[in-house]
């Protein structure tokens, strides 16, 4: 069973973002989504360190060290971009002004609990940071992650064993093998990716799955 790579997954996520959305892309793999947003649609990217109107990644000779996202990765600005204090940026997050945030994850439960800031390992990040504000503040929380860890353990679980970022906050999970929706009925397989089959997902995840009609 093979899935799709991260760039293909980023493009898949970008295709689901509707025009007019205000979107936050979390640190790490989710930032790749910016490179696949359609240039002919108005989608406004927000970063918690104080910017609206980010564009795709800059070419190596066009990097501006003053233009970075929350992960300190260089970004570009689109016409109309705005800058502001990070306190105002967090007010946007907490006030429900973001339509979508795309976050990475260590674990997601079948009820939408998110664990994405610490595994409890020595030297791990000491605090949850802005992820919790995004998780509870965005209208939709999408997760971008591999289906399995490097050790082959599923990241979608019955109950998270790592410290939680948010409770019942995740609405959709994009993985290299499949896309899932989380709703009142639990986990629904929205789309299979690569050559993955529903039977293989059942075997790998060991959690209840529903198929779309």
C-alpha positions as CSV (number, residue, x, y, z in Angstrom):
1,X,0.0,0.0,0.0
2,X,1.4,3.4,-1.0
3,X,0.1,6.8,-0.3
4,X,0.8,10.2,-1.7
5,X,3.7,12.5,-0.8
6,X,3.4,15.7,1.2
7,X,3.4,18.0,-1.8
8,X,0.5,16.1,-3.3
9,X,-1.3,16.1,0.0
10,X,-0.8,19.9,0.3
11,X,-2.2,20.3,-3.2
12,X,-5.2,18.1,-2.2
13,X,-5.9,20.3,0.9
14,X,-5.5,23.5,-1.1
15,X,-8.2,22.2,-3.6
16,X,-10.7,22.1,-0.7
17,X,-10.2,25.7,0.5
18,X,-13.0,27.8,-0.9
19,X,-12.5,31.2,-2.3
20,X,-12.9,34.0,0.2
21,X,-11.6,31.9,3.1
22,X,-9.3,33.3,5.8
23,X,-6.8,30.5,6.6
24,X,-4.0,29.8,9.1
25,X,-1.4,27.3,8.1
26,X,0.3,25.7,11.1
27,X,4.1,25.2,11.6
28,X,5.7,22.4,9.5
29,X,4.1,20.5,6.6
30,X,0.9,22.6,6.6
31,X,2.9,25.6,5.3
32,X,3.3,23.7,2.0
33,X,-0.4,24.4,1.3
34,X,0.4,28.0,0.5
35,X,2.3,26.9,-2.6
36,X,-0.7,25.2,-4.1
37,X,-3.5,27.8,-3.6
38,X,-5.0,29.0,-6.9
39,X,-3.6,32.3,-8.0
40,X,-7.0,33.4,-9.5
41,X,-8.9,33.0,-6.2
42,X,-8.9,35.3,-3.2
43,X,-7.8,33.2,-0.2
44,X,-6.2,35.2,2.7
45,X,-3.5,33.5,4.7
46,X,-3.0,34.6,8.3
47,X,0.0,33.9,10.5
48,X,-0.1,34.3,14.3
49,X,3.1,36.4,14.4
50,X,1.1,39.2,12.8
51,X,0.4,39.1,9.1
52,X,-2.5,38.8,6.7
53,X,-2.0,38.3,3.0
54,X,0.9,35.8,2.8
55,X,1.7,34.4,-0.6
56,X,3.7,31.3,-1.6
57,X,7.3,30.5,-0.7
58,X,9.8,32.9,-2.1
59,X,12.5,32.0,-4.7
60,X,15.9,31.6,-3.1
61,X,17.0,35.0,-4.5
62,X,13.9,36.8,-3.3
63,X,14.0,35.9,0.4
64,X,13.2,38.9,2.7
65,X,14.3,38.1,6.3
66,X,11.7,40.4,7.6
67,X,8.9,38.3,6.0
68,X,8.4,35.1,8.0
69,X,5.6,32.9,9.2
70,X,5.1,31.6,12.8
71,X,7.6,28.8,12.1
72,X,10.3,31.4,11.0
73,X,10.1,30.2,7.4
74,X,10.4,32.9,4.7
75,X,7.2,33.9,3.0
76,X,6.0,36.4,0.4
77,X,3.4,39.1,0.6
78,X,0.5,39.6,-1.7
79,X,-1.0,43.0,-2.7
80,X,-3.0,44.3,0.2
81,X,-1.0,42.4,2.9
82,X,-1.2,43.8,6.4
83,X,1.0,43.6,9.5
84,X,0.0,44.0,13.1
85,X,1.0,43.2,16.7
86,X,0.8,39.5,17.6
87,X,-1.7,40.3,20.3
88,X,-4.1,41.5,17.6
89,X,-3.3,38.4,15.7
90,X,-4.2,36.2,18.6
91,X,-7.5,38.2,19.0
92,X,-8.3,37.2,15.5
93,X,-7.7,33.6,16.3
94,X,-9.6,33.6,19.6
95,X,-12.4,35.7,18.2
96,X,-13.6,33.2,15.6
97,X,-12.4,35.2,12.6
98,X,-10.5,32.3,10.9
99,X,-12.5,30.1,8.6
100,X,-9.9,27.3,8.5
101,X,-6.7,26.3,10.2
102,X,-4.5,23.5,9.0
103,X,-2.4,21.9,11.8
104,X,0.0,19.0,12.1
105,X,-0.7,16.3,14.7
106,X,0.9,13.6,16.7
107,X,-2.5,12.0,17.4
108,X,-6.1,12.7,16.6
109,X,-9.0,10.8,18.3
110,X,-12.1,9.5,16.6
111,X,-14.0,12.2,18.4
112,X,-11.8,15.0,17.1
113,X,-9.5,15.5,20.1
114,X,-6.1,16.9,18.9
115,X,-2.6,16.3,20.4
116,X,0.0,18.1,18.4
117,X,2.4,19.9,20.7
118,X,4.2,17.3,22.9
119,X,4.9,13.6,23.0
120,X,6.2,13.9,26.6
121,X,9.7,13.0,25.5
122,X,12.7,14.6,27.2
123,X,13.5,17.9,25.6
124,X,10.0,18.3,24.1
125,X,8.5,21.7,23.5
126,X,7.6,23.0,27.0
127,X,4.3,24.6,26.2
128,X,1.4,24.3,23.8
129,X,1.7,27.9,22.4
130,X,-0.7,29.3,19.8
131,X,-1.9,25.9,18.6
132,X,-4.6,25.8,21.3
133,X,-5.9,29.2,20.3
134,X,-6.1,28.0,16.7
135,X,-7.7,24.7,17.6
136,X,-10.6,26.3,19.5
137,X,-10.9,29.6,17.5
138,X,-11.0,28.5,13.9
139,X,-14.4,27.6,12.4
140,X,-12.9,24.5,10.9
141,X,-9.8,22.6,12.1
142,X,-8.1,20.4,9.5
143,X,-5.2,18.2,10.3
144,X,-2.4,17.3,7.8
145,X,-0.4,14.3,8.9
146,X,0.9,10.9,7.9
147,X,-1.5,8.1,8.7
148,X,1.2,6.2,10.6
149,X,4.2,7.1,12.7
150,X,7.7,6.1,11.7
151,X,7.2,3.0,14.0
152,X,4.1,2.1,12.1
153,X,1.6,3.1,14.8
154,X,-1.6,4.8,13.8
155,X,-1.9,8.5,14.5
156,X,-5.7,8.3,14.4
157,X,-6.7,6.6,17.7
158,X,-9.6,5.8,19.9
159,X,-8.2,8.1,22.6
160,X,-5.2,10.4,22.6
161,X,-2.3,9.3,24.9
162,X,-0.4,12.6,24.4
163,X,-1.2,15.9,26.1
164,X,-4.2,17.5,24.3
165,X,-4.1,20.7,22.3
166,X,-7.9,20.8,22.0
167,X,-11.0,18.7,22.7
168,X,-13.4,17.7,20.0
169,X,-12.0,20.5,17.7
170,X,-10.9,18.6,14.6
171,X,-13.4,18.5,11.7
172,X,-11.3,16.8,9.0
173,X,-8.0,14.8,8.7
174,X,-5.9,14.7,5.6
175,X,-3.3,11.9,5.6
176,X,-1.1,10.3,2.9
177,X,-3.5,7.4,2.7
178,X,-7.0,8.9,3.0
179,X,-9.1,11.9,4.0
180,X,-11.4,11.6,6.9
181,X,-14.3,13.7,8.2
182,X,-15.2,13.7,11.9
183,X,-18.8,14.2,12.9
184,X,-21.5,13.0,15.3
185,X,-21.3,9.5,13.8
186,X,-17.5,9.3,14.3
187,X,-14.9,8.9,11.7
188,X,-16.0,8.8,8.0
189,X,-13.6,8.0,5.1
190,X,-14.2,10.9,2.7
191,X,-11.6,9.8,0.1
192,X,-9.0,7.1,-0.4
193,X,-5.6,8.3,-1.7
194,X,-2.9,6.4,-3.5
195,X,-3.7,2.7,-3.9
196,X,-5.1,2.4,-0.3
197,X,-8.3,0.3,0.2
198,X,-10.9,0.6,2.9
199,X,-10.0,-2.9,4.1
200,X,-6.4,-1.8,4.6
201,X,-7.5,1.2,6.6
202,X,-9.6,-1.0,8.8
203,X,-6.6,-3.2,9.5
204,X,-4.2,-0.3,10.1
205,X,-6.3,1.9,12.3
206,X,-8.3,-0.5,14.4
207,X,-11.0,2.1,15.1
208,X,-14.6,2.2,13.8
209,X,-14.8,3.6,10.2
210,X,-17.8,4.8,8.2
211,X,-17.7,5.0,4.4
212,X,-19.3,7.9,2.5
213,X,-22.5,6.9,0.7
